[in-house]
């Protein structure tokens, strides 16, 4: 997995260009906003507008048409934007976010992975809006999350690519699930369903290693032997690189997720290096079937 596992529709330079163009349209139409995580727009008294769909549309269009497409789509979105309109249950999704990049929520989010939150969002035409408030949602918080998770699980299957992390380690296979939508990493919240539909397998009793470096991908490793030590550190290194380089980063860490969806950090990574939970790793290796751990 030394090569990039995901090519984002726009480069970092083009993403900055897109942000400037959107800001110009908002300013022309008299809107005020707060930039969230440098990549999304919190309109005053409104939801957070992500630009994933627009970025993908630009990627497929000739560059000479970009400015016109930005002006057309943002103008269309703003024309249909009504902060008082009711949000239908069928439009709800759960989005995995880093809470450090979100404004304060007026409700309790899900916490599917340590240091990451599951926030309610609404899918509209060409727009995914993160919801900081629930006053326009048709159902109560618990029902909203239940429906949003159902809708998340019903999204089209992600693409599946299998890569060997280290050619010298036979058991170092990593399954990369890559989405065409912006809920690739968010699918970790419905992981059992995703695994059954894409890989036709369950989370093993020993658990599965998970990385979500940015919001378009989820990486999985099913431990088979004590090579999980090298695999987990290698995954963390690759996740750190992707997290630092790709737009819309989420987490550089590697998590261990159990069959009951309990998650813990196995390898914490940052610019200073990686910190491995050796106690939990030893427990993991001891939990592997004898034939696998031998």
Buried (B, 14 or more C-beta within 10 A) or exposed (E): BEEEBBEBBBEEEBBBBBBEBBBBBBEEEEBEBEEBBEBBBBBEEBBBBBBBBBBBBBBEEEEEEBBEBBBBBBEEBBEEBEEEEEBEBEBBBBBBBBBEBBEEBEBEBBEBBEBBBBBBBBBBEBBBBBBBEBEBBBBEBEEBBBBBBBBBBEBEEBBEBEBBBBEEBEBBBBBBBBBEBBBBBBBBBBBBBBBEEBBEEEBBEBBBBBBBBBBBBBBBBBBBBBBBBBBBBBBBBBBBBBBEEBBBBBBBBBBBBBBEBEBEBBBBBEEEEBBBBEEBBEEBBEBBEEEBBE
